[in-house]
Amino acid sequence: MLGMHTNAYSATALASADEPCRLLHLVSTFAIKTDTKWLLQIARHLDRRKYHMSAACFYGGGPVRAQLEALGVQTFDLGVPRELDPRAMFRAQRLIARLQPDIVHTHLLRADIYGAVGARLAGVPVVLSTVYAMGDYRREKRRSSDWLIDAACARLPTHAIAVSEAVKSDCVARHGMNPDRITVIHTGVEPPATVDVRAAGIARASWGCCGEEKVILTLARLSYEKGIDTLIDAASVLRDTHPEVRVIVLGEGPDHEALQSRILERQVEDVVKLAGFTRDVWSAIAAADVVCLPSKSEGLPNVLLEAMAMARPIVATRVGGIPEALTDEHDGLLVEPNRPHLLAHALGRVLHDTTFAARLGRAAQATMQRRFHARDVVGRYEALYTRLLKPWRKASDRLVAVH
């Protein structure tokens, strides 16, 4: 990572210790995604006496923008829809120069590169990136330009947040990042005060599920790393022993056609349904009997924490940050990835023993409340912001004293 620019910001540009820290978050778009869901939690729980928060996207707007503004966050759209467009960097730099944030916090690849470059050019003291995912699945489709992306991700931020220890280890091994400049802070969730039981019933009906059927639910992007192919294969095993099971997959993505073809090949079209995208995640989870994460690679998935918050029994693969959140046989069941028979067996255990399933769900909910509540996690973010900005504020105070 690049070192500090000691002459970057003037003493007058940096907020003093008794003023709110100016904090700018950069995302690719304000659509509903992993990073923007977490951004909303930050906006809800950040101490506004200490922080003035703004947020910008590079293109496309999205429903999260209005939600952020309703929470008092000033938002901007840089209007650069193309993935490879140098205007993104310069527009980010101009916005940053105008807002003069003390911290620029980037989320996901486009913001990590263009936003971080713009922040460094503008001389922002602290450029922070949250890394949400493991990079191992990309190696199966390695591109010649990936070395440049890896190098940029390693050197542009002054510090990084990894959402799990597994992600931190991956950043060090794959990007060559300095482990001393990576802090692990798990993401968090805030469960809703109530969930409409009728909405859960409507969700089941929309999937074509009657009251006697057992629903295994997966919410994921339809892409290689999410392991939906393994779940489809597991469904072909489960069908014979649990004919009442229905597997509902909520999400969109590039592998939709390939997964639909696999469903037909395995002759499980009466069991597995690709049911599209939903915004009402909480009602969908409430409608499920089991939540399954069959992933090949993960950072720390939102849906895992959401299912824990709803006391759903969870069957997941032992990848990425998942085993950091769940303990096998205590608050979930963990299996190795790409093993459909093992996945089917674990799902069958939960479906067969409802007492065991309920115990797993209650334990998962207790774990979530103890370790992953958004309020507490945002407090850890604030502590890191304070620590990273402290040497700059000391230097600023010395400059002010000299002048």
C-alpha positions in Angstrom: 0.0 0.0 0.0 1.1 3.5 -0.6 2.3 5.5 2.3 0.8 8.7 3.7 1.1 12.0 1.9 2.2 14.2 4.7 1.7 17.3 2.6 -1.6 16.1 1.2 -4.2 18.1 3.1 -3.7 21.5 4.6 -4.2 22.0 8.3 -7.4 23.9 7.5 -8.8 21.2 5.3 -8.7 18.4 7.9 -11.6 18.5 10.4 -10.4 19.3 13.9 -10.9 16.8 16.7 -13.9 18.7 18.0 -15.6 18.8 14.6 -17.5 15.9 12.9 -15.3 13.8 10.7 -16.2 14.2 7.0 -16.8 10.7 5.7 -17.5 9.8 2.0 -18.5 6.3 0.9 -18.1 5.3 -2.7 -20.0 2.4 -4.3 -20.5 1.4 -7.9 -24.3 1.8 -7.9 -27.1 2.4 -5.4 -28.8 -0.9 -6.4 -29.6 -3.4 -3.6 -26.4 -5.3 -3.2 -24.1 -6.6 -0.5 -22.2 -3.4 -0.1 -25.2 -1.0 -0.3 -27.2 -3.1 2.2 -24.3 -2.7 4.6 -24.0 1.0 3.7 -27.6 1.5 4.9 -26.7 -0.1 8.2 -23.7 2.2 8.6 -26.0 5.2 7.9 -28.5 4.0 10.5 -26.1 3.5 13.3 -23.2 6.0 12.7 -22.9 8.6 15.4 -23.8 11.8 13.6 -22.4 13.9 16.4 -19.0 12.6 15.3 -19.4 11.9 11.6 -20.8 13.8 8.6 -21.6 11.1 6.1 -22.1 11.4 2.3 -22.2 8.7 -0.4 -21.6 8.6 -4.1 -22.2 6.0 -6.8 -20.6 5.8 -10.3 -23.7 5.1 -12.3 -27.3 4.0 -12.4 -28.8 5.3 -9.1 -31.0 2.7 -7.4 -33.5 2.4 -4.6 -30.8 2.6 -1.9 -30.2 6.3 -2.8 -33.6 7.4 -1.5 -33.2 5.3 1.6 -29.8 6.9 2.3 -31.2 10.4 1.8 -34.1 9.6 4.1 -31.5 8.8 6.8 -29.9 12.3 6.2 -27.0 11.2 4.0 -26.1 13.5 1.1 -25.8 11.4 -2.1 -24.3 11.9 -5.6 -24.3 10.1 -8.9 -21.1 10.5 -10.9 -22.8 9.3 -14.1 -20.2 7.0 -15.5 -21.9 3.8 -16.6 -19.1 2.2 -18.5 -16.8 -0.2 -16.6 -13.6 1.0 -18.2 -13.9 4.8 -18.3 -11.2 7.2 -17.0 -13.8 9.8 -16.5 -14.8 7.9 -13.4 -11.5 8.7 -11.7 -11.6 12.4 -12.6 -15.2 12.8 -11.6 -14.5 11.1 -8.3 -11.5 13.4 -7.8 -13.5 16.5 -8.5 -16.2 15.5 -6.0 -13.6 14.6 -3.4 -11.8 17.9 -3.9 -15.2 19.7 -3.4 -16.3 17.8 -0.3 -12.8 17.6 1.3 -13.6 14.4 3.2 -11.2 13.2 6.0 -11.9 9.6 5.0 -12.9 8.1 1.7 -14.3 4.6 2.2 -14.7 2.5 -1.0 -16.8 -0.6 -1.6 -16.2 -3.2 -4.3 -14.0 -3.2 -7.4 -15.0 0.0 -9.3 -15.0 2.2 -6.3 -11.9 0.5 -5.0 -9.9 1.5 -8.1 -11.4 4.7 -9.5 -12.5 6.0 -6.2 -9.3 5.2 -4.4 -7.2 6.8 -7.2 -9.3 9.9 -7.1 -9.0 10.1 -3.4 -5.2 9.7 -3.5 -4.9 12.3 -6.2 -7.0 14.7 -4.1 -4.7 14.0 -1.1 -7.3 12.4 1.2 -5.5 11.4 4.4 -7.3 8.1 4.9 -8.5 5.9 2.0 -10.2 2.8 3.3 -11.6 -0.2 1.4 -13.9 -2.9 2.6 -13.1 -6.3 1.0 -16.2 -8.4 0.9 -15.2 -11.5 -1.1 -12.6 -14.2 -1.6 -10.8 -14.2 -4.9 -10.3 -17.9 -5.4 -13.3 -18.5 -7.6 -12.0 -15.9 -10.1 -8.9 -18.0 -10.7 -10.9 -20.5 -12.7 -11.6 -17.7 -15.2 -8.4 -15.8 -14.8 -8.0 -12.8 -17.1 -4.7 -11.4 -18.3 -5.5 -8.0 -16.7 -6.2 -9.5 -13.2 -2.6 -8.9 -12.1 -3.0 -5.2 -12.6 -6.3 -5.2 -10.7 -4.7 -7.2 -7.9 -1.8 -4.7 -7.7 -4.1 -1.7 -7.6 -6.3 -3.2 -4.9 -3.1 -3.9 -2.8 -1.6 -0.4 -3.1 -4.3 2.2 -3.5 -6.0 2.2 0.0 -4.1 3.3 3.1 -6.0 0.6 5.0 -8.5 -2.2 4.3 -11.4 -3.9 6.2 -11.8 -7.6 5.6 -15.2 -9.0 6.4 -13.6 -12.2 7.7 -10.3 -13.7 8.7 -10.5 -15.8 5.6 -10.8 -12.7 3.4 -7.8 -11.1 5.1 -5.7 -14.2 4.5 -6.8 -14.2 0.9 -5.9 -10.5 0.5 -2.4 -11.2 1.9 -1.8 -14.3 -0.3 -3.5 -13.0 -3.5 -2.9 -9.3 -3.5 0.3 -9.2 -1.4 -1.3 -6.8 1.0 0.4 -5.9 4.3 -1.5 -7.8 7.0 -0.8 -4.9 9.4 -2.9 -2.7 7.2 -5.9 -5.0 7.2 -8.5 -5.0 10.0 -11.0 -7.8 10.2 -14.5 -6.5 11.0 -17.4 -8.8 10.3 -20.4 -7.2 8.7 -23.7 -7.2 10.6 -27.4 -7.0 10.3 -30.3 -5.4 12.2 -33.4 -7.8 12.2 -36.7 -6.2 11.6 -38.9 -5.5 14.6 -41.6 -7.7 13.1 -42.1 -9.8 10.0 -45.6 -10.0 8.5 -46.7 -13.7 8.7 -49.1 -13.0 5.8 -46.2 -11.9 3.6 -44.4 -15.1 4.4 -47.5 -17.0 3.4 -47.8 -15.0 0.2 -44.2 -15.8 -0.6 -44.8 -19.5 -0.2 -47.9 -19.3 -2.4 -46.0 -17.4 -5.1 -43.4 -20.3 -5.2 -46.2 -22.8 -5.6 -45.7 -24.3 -2.2 -48.6 -25.7 -0.2 -48.7 -25.9 3.6 -47.4 -29.5 3.8 -44.3 -28.9 1.7 -40.9 -28.2 3.2 -39.0 -25.3 1.7 -35.2 -25.2 1.4 -34.3 -21.6 0.5 -31.2 -20.2 -1.1 -30.8 -16.4 -1.8 -27.8 -15.8 -4.0 -26.5 -14.4 -7.2 -26.8 -17.0 -9.9 -23.0 -17.4 -10.6 -20.4 -20.0 -10.3 -19.1 -19.3 -6.8 -22.5 -19.6 -5.2 -22.6 -23.3 -5.7 -26.2 -23.6 -6.9 -25.2 -26.5 -9.1 -24.3 -28.5 -6.0 -27.7 -27.7 -4.5 -29.5 -28.9 -7.6 -27.5 -32.2 -7.5 -28.3 -32.5 -3.8 -32.0 -32.0 -4.6 -31.9 -35.0 -6.9 -30.7 -37.1 -4.0 -33.2 -35.6 -1.5 -36.2 -36.2 -3.8 -36.2 -39.9 -3.1 -36.1 -39.7 0.7 -38.0 -36.4 1.2 -40.6 -36.1 -1.6 -42.2 -33.1 0.3 -39.2 -30.9 -0.3 -39.1 -27.9 -2.5 -35.9 -26.0 -3.2 -36.5 -22.3 -3.9 -33.6 -20.2 -5.3 -34.0 -16.5 -5.2 -31.7 -14.3 -7.2 -30.5 -13.4 -10.7 -27.2 -13.7 -12.5 -25.3 -14.9 -15.5 -25.7 -18.6 -14.9 -29.5 -18.7 -15.0 -29.8 -20.6 -18.2 -27.0 -23.1 -17.3 -28.7 -23.8 -14.0 -32.1 -24.2 -15.6 -30.6 -26.7 -18.0 -29.0 -28.6 -15.1 -32.4 -28.7 -13.4 -33.9 -30.4 -16.5 -30.9 -32.7 -16.8 -31.3 -33.9 -13.2 -35.0 -34.2 -13.7 -35.8 -32.1 -10.6 -37.9 -29.4 -12.3 -40.8 -30.4 -9.9 -38.4 -29.9 -6.9 -36.1 -26.9 -7.7 -37.4 -23.5 -8.8 -35.4 -20.5 -9.9 -37.8 -17.9 -8.5 -36.1 -14.7 -9.5 -35.1 -11.6 -7.4 -36.9 -10.5 -4.3 -36.6 -7.3 -2.3 -38.5 -8.7 0.7 -35.7 -10.9 2.0 -37.0 -11.1 5.5 -40.4 -12.5 4.5 -38.7 -15.0 2.2 -36.5 -16.2 5.0 -39.5 -16.4 7.3 -41.3 -18.6 4.7 -38.4 -21.1 4.6 -38.0 -24.3 6.7 -34.2 -24.4 6.1 -31.8 -21.8 4.6 -29.0 -23.3 2.5 -25.7 -21.7 1.4 -24.0 -24.2 -0.9 -21.2 -21.8 -1.9 -17.8 -22.6 -3.3 -16.4 -19.3 -2.1 -17.7 -16.6 0.3 -16.6 -13.6 2.3 -19.3 -13.3 4.9 -22.7 -13.5 3.2 -25.5 -11.2 4.2 -28.1 -13.9 3.8 -26.2 -16.0 6.4 -26.5 -13.3 9.0 -30.1 -12.6 8.0 -31.1 -16.2 8.4 -29.4 -16.3 11.8 -31.3 -13.2 12.8 -34.6 -15.0 11.9 -33.7 -18.2 13.8 -33.8 -20.3 10.7 -31.8 -23.6 10.7 -28.9 -23.2 8.3 -27.0 -25.7 6.3 -23.9 -24.2 4.7 -20.5 -25.0 3.2 -17.3 -24.7 5.1 -15.8 -21.9 3.0 -14.6 -18.3 3.6 -16.0 -16.6 6.6 -19.0 -19.0 7.1 -17.2 -21.2 9.7 -16.2 -18.0 11.5 -19.9 -17.3 12.0 -21.3 -20.8 12.5 -20.1 -23.7 14.7 -20.9 -27.0 13.2 -23.7 -28.9 15.2 -24.2 -25.9 17.5 -25.8 -23.1 15.4 -25.7 -24.7 12.0 -24.5 -27.6 9.9 -21.4 -27.3 7.8 -20.3 -29.5 4.9 -17.5 -29.4 2.4 -18.2 -27.6 -0.9 -19.0 -29.4 -4.1 -20.2 -32.5 -2.2 -23.9 -32.9 -3.1 -24.4 -36.1 -1.2 -23.0 -34.6 2.0 -25.2 -31.5 1.5 -28.3 -33.7 0.9 -27.5 -35.7 4.1 -27.2 -32.5 6.2 -30.4 -31.0 4.8 -32.2 -34.3 5.4 -31.1 -34.3 9.1 -32.6 -30.9 9.6 -35.8 -31.7 7.7 -36.3 -35.0 9.6 -35.7 -33.7 13.1 -37.7 -30.5 13.7 -36.6 -30.3 17.3 -32.9 -30.3 16.2 -33.7 -27.8 13.5 -35.4 -25.4 16.0 -32.4 -25.7 18.4 -30.0 -24.8 15.6 -32.1 -21.8 14.7 -32.3 -20.5 18.3 -28.6 -20.9 18.8 -27.9 -19.1 15.5 -30.1 -16.2 16.5 -28.3 -15.9 19.8 -24.9 -15.9 18.0 -26.1 -13.2 15.7 -27.3 -11.0 18.5 -24.1 -11.4 20.4 -21.6 -11.0 17.6 -23.2 -9.5 14.5 -25.7 -6.9 15.4 -25.2 -3.9 13.1 -25.2 -1.4 15.9 -22.2 -3.1 17.5 -20.4 -3.6 14.2 -20.8 0.0 13.2 -19.2 0.9 16.6 -16.2 -1.1 15.5 -16.0 0.8 12.2 -16.1 4.1 14.2 -13.2 2.9 16.4 -11.2 2.1 13.3 -12.0 5.5 11.7 -10.8 7.2 14.9 -7.6 5.2 15.0 -6.7 5.8 11.4 -7.4 9.5 11.5 -5.7 10.2 14.8 -2.1 10.7 13.5 -3.4 13.1 10.8 -5.3 15.1 13.4 -2.2 15.3 15.6 -0.1 16.5 12.6 -2.8 19.0 11.7 -2.9 20.3 15.3 0.9 20.8 15.3 0.7 22.7 12.0 -2.0 25.0 13.3 0.0 25.6 16.5 3.1 26.5 14.4 1.1 29.0 12.3 
